[in-house]
Amino acid sequence: MEPELSATPVTMRRNRDRDRFELFSADDEAFIGFLAYRQTESGALELQHTIISEEYSRRGFARTLVTLALNEIRAEGGTIVPQCTYVQDYLERFPQYADLVSAK
């Protein structure tokens, strides 16, 4: 089963200065939320927490953000350490991303 993305067009950017993936409306007018991370010594990204602005909550934006971030991490050949409970639950629902979890 593939994760269903938000019907609202969005843009995700990795903000390396702030160590997070950020989600915006497609026109870049509205900041929707972010997925914070910390890079571990092994190079894996420790996904720490997913925050969605209250006015966008419960509309699939967290799932969209995590999906887009994991797809980007996979494309870069990276791995993750899922500390965020939302990401942990996501990985249970969508096991096709389990290969991204770091062995360390």
Backbone bond lengths (Angstrom), bond angles and torsions (degrees), N, CA, C in turn:
res aa  C-N    CA-C-N  psi(-1)  N-CA   C-N-CA  omega(-1)  CA-C   N-CA-C  phi
1 M - - - 1.452 - - 1.534 108.93 -
2 E 1.312 114.98 129.06 1.465 120.53 178.90 1.530 109.62 -89.10
3 P 1.339 117.08 143.82 1.464 119.64 177.39 1.528 110.65 -65.52
4 E 1.311 116.35 135.74 1.466 121.23 177.86 1.523 108.60 -83.25
5 L 1.317 116.03 124.16 1.454 120.71 -179.51 1.522 110.43 -88.26
6 S 1.304 115.22 160.43 1.457 121.29 178.71 1.520 110.44 -58.83
7 A 1.313 116.63 140.69 1.461 121.13 177.62 1.530 111.11 -71.75
8 T 1.321 116.14 -20.30 1.460 121.23 178.88 1.525 109.11 -77.92
9 P 1.321 118.46 126.86 1.468 120.13 178.79 1.537 111.35 -62.56
10 V 1.317 116.07 134.22 1.459 121.83 -177.67 1.530 110.12 -136.20
11 T 1.321 114.24 166.78 1.456 123.24 174.43 1.522 107.42 -128.69
12 M 1.342 116.55 132.86 1.463 120.25 175.12 1.521 108.21 -112.86
13 R 1.329 115.36 136.83 1.464 120.89 176.09 1.518 108.90 -131.21
14 R 1.319 115.19 144.94 1.465 119.72 174.70 1.522 107.68 -92.43
15 N 1.313 115.93 117.55 1.456 122.06 179.22 1.530 106.71 -97.88
16 R 1.318 116.23 93.39 1.469 121.18 -176.19 1.521 111.90 -68.75
17 D 1.320 118.24 -26.04 1.469 121.11 178.12 1.528 111.50 -68.22
18 R 1.325 116.31 -29.63 1.474 120.52 -178.20 1.530 112.27 -109.68
19 D 1.339 117.05 5.03 1.474 122.60 178.86 1.527 111.65 53.79
20 R 1.317 115.17 56.41 1.460 118.33 177.95 1.522 111.01 -160.31
21 F 1.330 113.84 156.70 1.451 122.89 170.38 1.517 105.75 -95.34
22 E 1.335 117.52 132.44 1.458 121.39 -175.83 1.521 110.13 -118.81
23 L 1.317 115.74 141.64 1.455 122.11 -179.38 1.523 109.27 -114.70
24 F 1.339 115.46 131.62 1.462 122.57 -179.47 1.522 108.87 -129.46
25 S 1.324 116.27 158.95 1.462 119.21 169.86 1.525 106.82 -62.21
26 A 1.315 117.13 155.18 1.462 121.31 -174.51 1.524 112.89 -57.56
27 D 1.321 117.26 -29.33 1.468 120.60 179.31 1.531 112.15 -86.72
28 D 1.348 116.38 4.57 1.469 123.42 -179.95 1.531 113.50 62.72
29 E 1.311 116.99 16.28 1.460 120.30 179.97 1.526 111.83 -80.37
30 A 1.334 116.96 -31.39 1.467 119.59 -173.14 1.521 110.96 -124.34
31 F 1.325 115.67 130.97 1.460 122.41 172.38 1.530 107.17 -83.03
32 I 1.327 116.87 123.76 1.467 121.24 -175.85 1.520 111.67 -97.34
33 G 1.323 117.64 -42.83 1.455 119.68 -179.61 1.514 111.77 171.88
34 F 1.357 115.31 -172.67 1.449 119.75 -177.94 1.525 111.74 -151.06
35 L 1.325 114.45 160.49 1.461 124.07 173.26 1.522 105.82 -121.36
36 A 1.343 115.86 109.63 1.463 121.03 -177.23 1.516 110.47 -84.57
37 Y 1.332 115.10 148.01 1.456 120.10 178.78 1.527 110.16 -143.16
38 R 1.328 114.64 167.05 1.459 122.69 172.32 1.514 105.89 -135.72
39 Q 1.317 117.35 133.86 1.460 119.65 178.07 1.521 108.75 -82.58
40 T 1.336 116.17 127.11 1.459 121.64 -179.22 1.526 110.18 -82.45
41 E 1.311 116.19 170.08 1.464 120.85 178.23 1.524 111.73 -59.86
42 S 1.335 116.47 -31.69 1.472 120.11 -179.94 1.530 112.23 -78.10
43 G 1.337 116.94 -7.72 1.457 121.13 -179.62 1.519 114.13 97.45
44 A 1.331 117.37 -8.85 1.466 120.83 177.47 1.528 109.56 -69.72
45 L 1.322 115.67 155.04 1.468 120.17 175.19 1.522 108.54 -96.69
46 E 1.315 116.40 117.21 1.459 121.56 175.08 1.522 106.65 -82.51
47 L 1.332 116.17 107.16 1.466 121.13 -178.90 1.517 107.81 -79.77
48 Q 1.338 116.52 113.14 1.456 121.67 -168.03 1.522 114.83 -93.72
49 H 1.310 118.38 -47.35 1.457 119.59 178.47 1.520 111.37 -162.02
50 T 1.320 114.05 149.39 1.465 122.57 178.42 1.522 107.21 -111.20
51 I 1.322 115.97 123.45 1.467 121.79 -178.47 1.526 108.69 -124.17
52 I 1.312 116.43 124.03 1.463 122.75 176.00 1.523 107.69 -117.73
53 S 1.340 116.16 132.30 1.468 120.32 178.28 1.523 109.96 -55.51
54 E 1.313 115.93 142.31 1.460 121.55 -173.94 1.524 113.23 -53.79
55 E 1.331 117.59 -39.21 1.461 119.53 -177.64 1.535 112.91 -68.95
56 Y 1.335 117.38 -10.82 1.467 121.58 178.77 1.534 112.62 -112.17
57 S 1.319 116.73 4.68 1.466 119.19 -175.53 1.532 111.84 -70.70
58 R 1.321 114.93 154.51 1.461 124.38 175.60 1.528 113.21 62.26
59 R 1.342 115.64 30.81 1.468 119.77 179.73 1.529 111.70 -127.94
60 G 1.329 117.16 15.06 1.460 121.13 176.24 1.514 115.49 88.65
61 F 1.334 117.05 5.66 1.452 118.91 -177.83 1.530 112.86 -72.48
62 A 1.323 118.40 -34.73 1.470 119.96 177.34 1.526 109.91 -63.48
63 R 1.315 116.92 -45.15 1.468 121.13 178.31 1.526 110.41 -61.46
64 T 1.328 116.36 -42.17 1.458 120.33 178.93 1.525 110.78 -63.01
65 L 1.325 116.97 -46.47 1.462 121.70 180.00 1.527 111.33 -60.24
66 V 1.320 117.34 -48.58 1.463 120.51 -179.00 1.528 110.51 -64.21
67 T 1.315 117.66 -41.73 1.470 120.56 178.63 1.522 111.12 -60.23
68 L 1.329 116.77 -48.93 1.459 120.56 -179.30 1.530 111.56 -63.23
69 A 1.334 116.51 -41.20 1.468 120.25 178.97 1.527 110.82 -64.64
70 L 1.335 117.54 -45.59 1.460 119.85 179.52 1.521 111.66 -64.42
71 N 1.323 117.13 -37.19 1.465 120.01 176.78 1.532 110.79 -62.86
72 E 1.324 116.63 -40.18 1.469 120.07 178.88 1.530 110.62 -67.96
73 I 1.324 116.89 -43.05 1.468 120.77 178.20 1.521 109.93 -60.22
74 R 1.320 116.94 -44.13 1.468 121.25 178.16 1.527 110.88 -61.17
75 A 1.323 117.00 -45.45 1.465 121.15 -179.12 1.529 111.77 -61.14
76 E 1.328 116.41 -30.35 1.468 121.26 179.21 1.528 112.05 -86.80
77 G 1.333 117.37 -2.72 1.463 120.66 -179.21 1.515 113.48 77.62
78 G 1.328 117.11 21.56 1.460 121.60 -176.65 1.518 113.46 -88.09
79 T 1.330 114.73 174.14 1.461 122.63 175.27 1.522 108.97 -130.94
80 I 1.332 115.61 165.96 1.464 120.97 -176.93 1.526 111.38 -129.89
81 V 1.319 114.39 158.26 1.460 123.46 167.74 1.529 104.33 -122.39
82 P 1.337 118.42 105.66 1.468 120.60 -174.21 1.530 112.74 -80.62
83 Q 1.326 117.44 96.78 1.466 122.49 175.63 1.528 111.67 -89.91
84 C 1.315 116.33 -30.78 1.463 122.73 -179.34 1.526 109.93 -67.97
85 T 1.326 117.32 129.96 1.464 119.94 -179.03 1.531 111.50 -64.88
86 Y 1.332 117.20 -32.20 1.465 118.56 177.27 1.522 109.69 -63.89
87 V 1.317 117.83 -44.87 1.468 121.34 179.62 1.530 110.02 -64.71
88 Q 1.315 117.90 -39.80 1.465 120.87 177.72 1.530 110.69 -59.74
89 D 1.324 117.11 -46.52 1.470 121.40 177.74 1.530 110.64 -63.90
90 Y 1.317 116.69 -39.91 1.466 122.28 178.97 1.529 109.67 -58.59
91 L 1.327 117.05 -46.43 1.467 121.67 -178.67 1.526 111.89 -63.53
92 E 1.324 117.05 -31.31 1.469 120.11 175.66 1.527 110.33 -69.35
93 R 1.315 117.13 -39.25 1.466 121.62 -179.17 1.520 112.81 -75.87
94 F 1.333 116.61 -29.59 1.466 121.67 -176.42 1.527 109.61 -128.44
95 P 1.332 116.10 76.23 1.473 120.33 -174.43 1.527 114.27 -65.06
96 Q 1.314 117.93 -9.83 1.471 119.45 178.51 1.533 111.90 -66.77
97 Y 1.337 116.95 -9.63 1.456 120.52 176.53 1.532 112.49 -100.77
98 A 1.314 117.32 1.49 1.475 121.45 -176.74 1.527 112.27 -62.01
99 D 1.327 117.48 -26.79 1.455 120.43 -179.73 1.525 112.67 -66.06
100 L 1.328 117.55 -14.51 1.456 120.86 178.75 1.515 112.97 -80.59
101 V 1.334 117.57 -16.21 1.461 120.70 -176.65 1.526 109.25 -70.78
102 S 1.315 114.92 126.91 1.472 121.31 -178.53 1.516 110.55 -66.08
103 A 1.308 115.60 141.66 1.473 121.09 178.74 1.523 110.87 -71.54
104 K 1.325 117.69 -18.98 1.474 121.48 -178.62 1.502 110.80 -93.52
